Amino acid sequence: MTIEDIKTICVVGSGTMGAQIAQQSALGGYDVWLTDVSEEQLANAVESNRKLLGRRVEKGQMTQADADAALERVRTTTSLAEAAGAADFVFEAIVEKLPPKREVFAALDKAAPAHAILATNSSTIPISKLADATARPDRCVNTHFFHPVLVMQLCEVVQGPQTSQETVETTMELIRRIGRVPVLLTKEIDGFIVNRILHAASQEAMHLYEGGYADFADIDLAVEKGLNWPMGPFKLADFSGVDITYNARREKYEASGDEHDRPVEFMRKMVESGRLGRKTGRGFYDYSGDKPVPAEDPRKL
């Protein structure tokens, strides 16, 4: 299996990540099948991508003809068998939970051609926990894109213990051909590269705030101005989703048992109260006005 053998790509899951992985693949010139169990979700994904490419057209970053062609290269279906049946490469981008991912990989193993490579977009679940649900562990790999995929350049490619070198080389080249920058981890480790570094910094910020050393808005400001981050750790948690951040912390703590990895209590309370960040209009910051302002102290929830 080489890069020249890849003609059609399948993306499983049409949430924000899956939808944009599909569109980025189409921008790279590939025919794409996007599949989900929900017709409504698929329709929302198509409309979201149309708007995103429309903004590029408005800004003069691409022509309307190129945008229309890229949109037309993405076909949708609720049939996993139909989507995967003609695919040479599959990106799985469903919910970040092991049991459903294993079910999807087992189904993909039956539906996709024998030569097809199966990749997971998971940021926390290594491919070794999914590959054994298939009869092709040598053609299973992690491809961790970053949100939003149509903007963020990086993709972490992680070689599992049974992933073949051919699979790695083909995957790395595919990521390049769809306009993204791959980096390779030659063996698995929790959190990969970026999230391990980000987790360490973000967790320290959470502990500083929890301990009353500084206000979260000031910690954000210090990181943005002192480290030149585009946004501080609390703004980033709101952007990614407080629930996503909390669950990642919890999973890391369960895996390591290290008390420093334990998620701070106020994040659990934020998740339970629905303060999930930008997607709910309120997290560490309040997004109801013209610009975000610090919300009430989440430690008092």
C-alpha beads as a LAMMPS data file, in Angstrom:
LAMMPS data file: protein, C-alpha beads

301 atoms
300 bonds

1 atom types
1 bond types

-500.0 500.0 xlo xhi
-500.0 500.0 ylo yhi
-500.0 500.0 zlo zhi

Masses

1 110.0

Atoms # bond

1 1 1 0.000 0.000 0.000
2 1 1 1.598 3.260 -1.158
3 1 1 0.390 6.830 -1.398
4 1 1 -0.393 6.392 -5.088
5 1 1 -2.926 3.690 -4.185
6 1 1 -5.044 6.131 -2.202
7 1 1 -7.878 7.559 -4.284
8 1 1 -10.838 7.610 -1.911
9 1 1 -10.941 8.542 1.775
10 1 1 -13.646 7.697 4.307
11 1 1 -14.223 9.747 7.464
12 1 1 -16.342 8.234 10.230
13 1 1 -18.010 10.819 12.455
14 1 1 -19.278 14.192 11.270
15 1 1 -18.725 16.303 14.348
16 1 1 -16.461 19.326 14.107
17 1 1 -13.290 17.251 13.801
18 1 1 -14.637 14.656 11.374
19 1 1 -16.351 17.231 9.186
20 1 1 -13.197 19.295 8.832
21 1 1 -10.925 16.272 8.308
22 1 1 -13.230 15.320 5.447
23 1 1 -13.135 18.807 3.970
24 1 1 -9.379 19.129 4.338
25 1 1 -8.982 15.792 2.546
26 1 1 -11.206 17.069 -0.260
27 1 1 -9.152 20.263 -0.481
28 1 1 -6.204 17.958 -1.068
29 1 1 -7.961 16.604 -4.153
30 1 1 -9.326 13.337 -2.747
31 1 1 -12.817 11.934 -3.127
32 1 1 -14.308 11.637 0.348
33 1 1 -17.146 9.753 1.979
34 1 1 -18.307 11.285 5.282
35 1 1 -20.492 8.984 7.359
36 1 1 -22.465 9.327 10.573
37 1 1 -25.517 7.710 12.150
38 1 1 -27.376 11.037 11.991
39 1 1 -28.630 12.618 8.763
40 1 1 -29.066 15.886 10.637
41 1 1 -25.460 15.856 11.836
42 1 1 -24.232 15.180 8.311
43 1 1 -26.296 18.079 6.973
44 1 1 -24.910 20.362 9.693
45 1 1 -21.365 19.282 8.806
46 1 1 -21.847 20.079 5.131
47 1 1 -23.366 23.480 5.910
48 1 1 -20.593 24.317 8.378
49 1 1 -17.921 23.483 5.810
50 1 1 -19.749 25.517 3.174
51 1 1 -19.664 28.558 5.446
52 1 1 -15.985 28.064 6.325
53 1 1 -14.930 27.844 2.695
54 1 1 -17.257 30.716 1.876
55 1 1 -15.279 32.932 4.219
56 1 1 -12.103 32.021 2.354
57 1 1 -13.757 33.045 -0.878
58 1 1 -14.873 36.352 0.652
59 1 1 -11.310 37.028 1.813
60 1 1 -9.883 36.210 -1.602
61 1 1 -8.047 33.151 -0.299
62 1 1 -9.656 30.822 -2.843
63 1 1 -12.014 31.032 -5.794
64 1 1 -15.682 30.130 -5.655
65 1 1 -15.046 27.445 -8.276
66 1 1 -12.361 25.806 -6.138
67 1 1 -14.577 25.974 -3.064
68 1 1 -17.505 24.409 -4.920
69 1 1 -15.280 21.649 -6.304
70 1 1 -13.927 20.821 -2.824
71 1 1 -17.416 20.745 -1.349
72 1 1 -18.664 18.482 -4.122
73 1 1 -15.865 15.988 -3.472
74 1 1 -17.405 15.216 -0.058
75 1 1 -20.340 12.799 -0.242
76 1 1 -22.360 11.848 2.817
77 1 1 -24.145 8.689 3.915
78 1 1 -25.460 7.055 7.074
79 1 1 -24.219 3.701 5.780
80 1 1 -20.808 2.814 7.170
81 1 1 -20.575 -0.069 4.712
82 1 1 -21.179 2.244 1.761
83 1 1 -18.688 4.846 2.977
84 1 1 -15.916 2.408 3.818
85 1 1 -16.565 -0.051 1.003
86 1 1 -14.546 1.816 -1.606
87 1 1 -12.129 3.583 0.751
88 1 1 -8.358 3.257 0.566
89 1 1 -7.843 5.174 3.800
90 1 1 -10.229 5.681 6.734
91 1 1 -10.118 8.377 9.412
92 1 1 -12.228 7.523 12.474
93 1 1 -13.323 10.632 14.405
94 1 1 -16.172 9.558 16.671
95 1 1 -16.666 10.132 20.408
96 1 1 -13.525 9.802 22.535
97 1 1 -14.524 6.546 24.234
98 1 1 -12.860 3.172 23.813
99 1 1 -15.856 0.764 23.464
100 1 1 -17.552 2.583 20.549
101 1 1 -14.215 3.114 18.816
102 1 1 -13.480 -0.608 19.043
103 1 1 -16.917 -1.362 17.605
104 1 1 -16.270 0.996 14.695
105 1 1 -12.845 -0.484 13.994
106 1 1 -14.298 -3.999 13.993
107 1 1 -17.019 -2.870 11.571
108 1 1 -14.496 -1.047 9.379
109 1 1 -12.327 -4.149 9.209
110 1 1 -15.258 -5.992 7.633
111 1 1 -16.446 -3.143 5.407
112 1 1 -13.226 -1.630 4.063
113 1 1 -11.081 -3.260 1.380
114 1 1 -8.270 -5.457 2.705
115 1 1 -5.606 -2.955 1.647
116 1 1 -7.180 0.041 3.384
117 1 1 -5.421 1.786 6.259
118 1 1 -7.540 2.488 9.353
119 1 1 -6.615 5.577 11.380
120 1 1 -8.054 7.030 14.580
121 1 1 -8.066 10.740 15.321
122 1 1 -7.989 10.010 19.048
123 1 1 -5.824 12.250 21.203
124 1 1 -5.905 9.904 24.195
125 1 1 -6.515 6.334 22.973
126 1 1 -3.438 4.664 21.425
127 1 1 -3.974 2.606 18.289
128 1 1 -2.834 -0.571 20.071
129 1 1 -6.154 -0.511 21.977
130 1 1 -8.088 -0.515 18.687
131 1 1 -5.931 -2.473 16.253
132 1 1 -6.646 -5.841 17.875
133 1 1 -10.329 -5.373 17.035
134 1 1 -9.270 -5.903 13.416
135 1 1 -7.443 -8.508 11.344
136 1 1 -5.098 -5.788 10.017
137 1 1 -3.183 -4.357 13.019
138 1 1 -0.249 -3.593 10.711
139 1 1 -2.503 -1.149 8.811
140 1 1 -3.821 0.694 11.877
141 1 1 -2.367 4.029 13.033
142 1 1 -3.089 7.183 15.070
143 1 1 -3.544 10.429 13.157
144 1 1 -4.212 13.167 15.699
145 1 1 -5.363 16.366 13.988
146 1 1 -5.800 19.600 15.894
147 1 1 -8.909 21.735 16.225
148 1 1 -9.912 23.449 13.996
149 1 1 -8.529 21.155 11.297
150 1 1 -9.077 23.653 8.475
151 1 1 -6.766 26.083 10.295
152 1 1 -4.319 24.082 12.402
153 1 1 -1.406 22.650 10.436
154 1 1 -0.203 19.878 12.744
155 1 1 -1.073 16.182 12.700
156 1 1 0.608 13.784 15.133
157 1 1 1.105 10.362 13.531
158 1 1 1.705 7.628 16.107
159 1 1 3.144 4.250 15.181
160 1 1 1.642 1.458 17.246
161 1 1 3.600 -1.667 18.190
162 1 1 2.175 -3.553 15.190
163 1 1 1.899 -0.643 12.716
164 1 1 4.042 -1.402 9.664
165 1 1 6.652 0.982 8.350
166 1 1 4.814 1.044 5.029
167 1 1 1.651 2.208 6.801
168 1 1 3.603 4.930 8.582
169 1 1 5.250 6.202 5.400
170 1 1 1.983 6.185 3.449
171 1 1 0.150 7.975 6.256
172 1 1 2.828 10.637 6.637
173 1 1 2.739 11.364 2.909
174 1 1 -1.064 11.470 2.845
175 1 1 -1.072 14.074 5.619
176 1 1 1.369 16.157 3.567
177 1 1 -0.739 15.827 0.417
178 1 1 -3.860 17.100 2.144
179 1 1 -1.930 20.176 3.220
180 1 1 -1.061 19.365 6.806
181 1 1 2.264 18.920 8.595
182 1 1 2.880 15.470 10.117
183 1 1 5.191 14.676 13.009
184 1 1 5.959 11.068 13.884
185 1 1 5.989 9.323 17.239
186 1 1 7.721 5.993 16.729
187 1 1 6.160 4.512 19.853
188 1 1 3.056 5.159 21.913
189 1 1 2.895 7.388 24.979
190 1 1 -0.137 8.924 26.713
191 1 1 -0.909 12.398 25.378
192 1 1 1.556 12.136 22.484
193 1 1 3.732 15.267 22.113
194 1 1 1.643 18.416 22.190
195 1 1 -0.906 17.368 24.791
196 1 1 1.785 16.128 27.175
197 1 1 3.520 19.493 27.037
198 1 1 0.242 21.401 27.109
199 1 1 -1.105 19.274 29.966
200 1 1 1.932 19.971 32.125
201 1 1 1.637 23.737 31.630
202 1 1 -2.147 23.845 31.880
203 1 1 -2.300 21.640 34.960
204 1 1 0.217 23.889 36.706
205 1 1 -1.953 26.900 35.809
206 1 1 -5.021 25.155 37.272
207 1 1 -3.135 24.415 40.521
208 1 1 -1.940 28.030 40.771
209 1 1 -5.528 29.224 40.465
210 1 1 -6.912 26.536 42.775
211 1 1 -4.317 27.509 45.401
212 1 1 -5.331 31.170 45.248
213 1 1 -1.970 32.399 43.951
214 1 1 -3.495 34.413 41.092
215 1 1 -6.768 35.005 39.288
216 1 1 -7.321 32.849 36.191
217 1 1 -7.575 35.924 33.945
218 1 1 -4.198 37.145 35.196
219 1 1 -2.668 33.715 34.666
220 1 1 -3.965 33.780 31.093
221 1 1 -2.526 37.266 30.601
222 1 1 0.841 36.226 32.030
223 1 1 1.065 33.209 29.719
224 1 1 -0.028 35.189 26.658
225 1 1 2.376 38.065 27.240
226 1 1 5.213 36.166 28.890
227 1 1 5.240 32.963 26.816
228 1 1 3.688 34.466 23.679
229 1 1 0.880 31.888 23.600
230 1 1 -2.043 32.975 21.386
231 1 1 -4.368 32.265 24.331
232 1 1 -3.848 31.349 27.969
233 1 1 -4.724 27.942 29.463
234 1 1 -8.152 28.978 30.754
235 1 1 -9.186 30.568 27.463
236 1 1 -7.893 27.453 25.729
237 1 1 -9.986 25.231 28.001
238 1 1 -13.053 27.289 27.054
239 1 1 -12.136 27.045 23.376
240 1 1 -11.593 23.271 23.431
241 1 1 -14.466 22.609 25.833
242 1 1 -14.126 22.443 29.615
243 1 1 -15.639 18.956 29.493
244 1 1 -13.058 17.793 26.932
245 1 1 -10.236 19.238 29.029
246 1 1 -11.602 17.731 32.241
247 1 1 -12.073 14.277 30.714
248 1 1 -8.539 14.311 29.310
249 1 1 -7.204 15.201 32.764
250 1 1 -9.277 12.455 34.378
251 1 1 -8.120 9.814 31.911
252 1 1 -4.484 10.819 32.384
253 1 1 -4.854 10.624 36.163
254 1 1 -6.497 7.192 35.943
255 1 1 -3.628 5.997 33.759
256 1 1 -0.785 7.484 35.804
257 1 1 -2.085 7.487 39.367
258 1 1 0.026 10.610 39.912
259 1 1 -1.769 13.055 42.225
260 1 1 -0.428 15.989 40.220
261 1 1 -2.448 14.689 37.251
262 1 1 -5.722 14.648 39.218
263 1 1 -8.151 17.154 37.641
264 1 1 -8.970 20.084 39.898
265 1 1 -12.324 19.860 41.664
266 1 1 -13.741 23.097 40.291
267 1 1 -13.506 21.753 36.734
268 1 1 -15.722 18.811 37.674
269 1 1 -18.269 21.263 39.089
270 1 1 -18.095 23.365 35.933
271 1 1 -18.858 20.318 33.789
272 1 1 -21.756 19.268 36.018
273 1 1 -23.235 22.773 35.917
274 1 1 -22.926 23.053 32.137
275 1 1 -20.238 25.742 32.101
276 1 1 -18.373 24.153 29.196
277 1 1 -16.854 27.213 27.551
278 1 1 -17.587 28.847 24.224
279 1 1 -19.973 26.146 23.028
280 1 1 -22.349 26.862 25.928
281 1 1 -21.624 30.591 26.133
282 1 1 -20.048 30.348 29.556
283 1 1 -16.980 28.703 31.048
284 1 1 -14.144 30.516 32.742
285 1 1 -15.297 33.445 30.624
286 1 1 -18.747 34.769 29.724
287 1 1 -19.325 34.970 25.956
288 1 1 -22.736 36.644 25.960
289 1 1 -21.436 40.127 25.105
290 1 1 -19.392 41.627 22.327
291 1 1 -16.204 40.206 23.799
292 1 1 -15.507 37.611 26.470
293 1 1 -15.214 38.749 30.083
294 1 1 -14.240 36.710 33.172
295 1 1 -17.206 34.821 34.590
296 1 1 -17.819 34.336 38.312
297 1 1 -15.267 32.354 40.304
298 1 1 -15.750 28.660 39.392
299 1 1 -14.137 27.659 42.705
300 1 1 -17.352 28.837 44.411
301 1 1 -19.669 26.528 42.470

Bonds

1 1 1 2
2 1 2 3
3 1 3 4
4 1 4 5
5 1 5 6
6 1 6 7
7 1 7 8
8 1 8 9
9 1 9 10
10 1 10 11
11 1 11 12
12 1 12 13
13 1 13 14
14 1 14 15
15 1 15 16
16 1 16 17
17 1 17 18
18 1 18 19
19 1 19 20
20 1 20 21
21 1 21 22
22 1 22 23
23 1 23 24
24 1 24 25
25 1 25 26
26 1 26 27
27 1 27 28
28 1 28 29
29 1 29 30
30 1 30 31
31 1 31 32
32 1 32 33
33 1 33 34
34 1 34 35
35 1 35 36
36 1 36 37
37 1 37 38
38 1 38 39
39 1 39 40
40 1 40 41
41 1 41 42
42 1 42 43
43 1 43 44
44 1 44 45
45 1 45 46
46 1 46 47
47 1 47 48
48 1 48 49
49 1 49 50
50 1 50 51
51 1 51 52
52 1 52 53
53 1 53 54
54 1 54 55
55 1 55 56
56 1 56 57
57 1 57 58
58 1 58 59
59 1 59 60
60 1 60 61
61 1 61 62
62 1 62 63
63 1 63 64
64 1 64 65
65 1 65 66
66 1 66 67
67 1 67 68
68 1 68 69
69 1 69 70
70 1 70 71
71 1 71 72
72 1 72 73
73 1 73 74
74 1 74 75
75 1 75 76
76 1 76 77
77 1 77 78
78 1 78 79
79 1 79 80
80 1 80 81
81 1 81 82
82 1 82 83
83 1 83 84
84 1 84 85
85 1 85 86
86 1 86 87
87 1 87 88
88 1 88 89
89 1 89 90
90 1 90 91
91 1 91 92
92 1 92 93
93 1 93 94
94 1 94 95
95 1 95 96
96 1 96 97
97 1 97 98
98 1 98 99
99 1 99 100
100 1 100 101
101 1 101 102
102 1 102 103
103 1 103 104
104 1 104 105
105 1 105 106
106 1 106 107
107 1 107 108
108 1 108 109
109 1 109 110
110 1 110 111
111 1 111 112
112 1 112 113
113 1 113 114
114 1 114 115
115 1 115 116
116 1 116 117
117 1 117 118
118 1 118 119
119 1 119 120
120 1 120 121
121 1 121 122
122 1 122 123
123 1 123 124
124 1 124 125
125 1 125 126
126 1 126 127
127 1 127 128
128 1 128 129
129 1 129 130
130 1 130 131
131 1 131 132
132 1 132 133
133 1 133 134
134 1 134 135
135 1 135 136
136 1 136 137
137 1 137 138
138 1 138 139
139 1 139 140
140 1 140 141
141 1 141 142
142 1 142 143
143 1 143 144
144 1 144 145
145 1 145 146
146 1 146 147
147 1 147 148
148 1 148 149
149 1 149 150
150 1 150 151
151 1 151 152
152 1 152 153
153 1 153 154
154 1 154 155
155 1 155 156
156 1 156 157
157 1 157 158
158 1 158 159
159 1 159 160
160 1 160 161
161 1 161 162
162 1 162 163
163 1 163 164
164 1 164 165
165 1 165 166
166 1 166 167
167 1 167 168
168 1 168 169
169 1 169 170
170 1 170 171
171 1 171 172
172 1 172 173
173 1 173 174
174 1 174 175
175 1 175 176
176 1 176 177
177 1 177 178
178 1 178 179
179 1 179 180
180 1 180 181
181 1 181 182
182 1 182 183
183 1 183 184
184 1 184 185
185 1 185 186
186 1 186 187
187 1 187 188
188 1 188 189
189 1 189 190
190 1 190 191
191 1 191 192
192 1 192 193
193 1 193 194
194 1 194 195
195 1 195 196
196 1 196 197
197 1 197 198
198 1 198 199
199 1 199 200
200 1 200 201
201 1 201 202
202 1 202 203
203 1 203 204
204 1 204 205
205 1 205 206
206 1 206 207
207 1 207 208
208 1 208 209
209 1 209 210
210 1 210 211
211 1 211 212
212 1 212 213
213 1 213 214
214 1 214 215
215 1 215 216
216 1 216 217
217 1 217 218
218 1 218 219
219 1 219 220
220 1 220 221
221 1 221 222
222 1 222 223
223 1 223 224
224 1 224 225
225 1 225 226
226 1 226 227
227 1 227 228
228 1 228 229
229 1 229 230
230 1 230 231
231 1 231 232
232 1 232 233
233 1 233 234
234 1 234 235
235 1 235 236
236 1 236 237
237 1 237 238
238 1 238 239
239 1 239 240
240 1 240 241
241 1 241 242
242 1 242 243
243 1 243 244
244 1 244 245
245 1 245 246
246 1 246 247
247 1 247 248
248 1 248 249
249 1 249 250
250 1 250 251
251 1 251 252
252 1 252 253
253 1 253 254
254 1 254 255
255 1 255 256
256 1 256 257
257 1 257 258
258 1 258 259
259 1 259 260
260 1 260 261
261 1 261 262
262 1 262 263
263 1 263 264
264 1 264 265
265 1 265 266
266 1 266 267
267 1 267 268
268 1 268 269
269 1 269 270
270 1 270 271
271 1 271 272
272 1 272 273
273 1 273 274
274 1 274 275
275 1 275 276
276 1 276 277
277 1 277 278
278 1 278 279
279 1 279 280
280 1 280 281
281 1 281 282
282 1 282 283
283 1 283 284
284 1 284 285
285 1 285 286
286 1 286 287
287 1 287 288
288 1 288 289
289 1 289 290
290 1 290 291
291 1 291 292
292 1 292 293
293 1 293 294
294 1 294 295
295 1 295 296
296 1 296 297
297 1 297 298
298 1 298 299
299 1 299 300
300 1 300 301
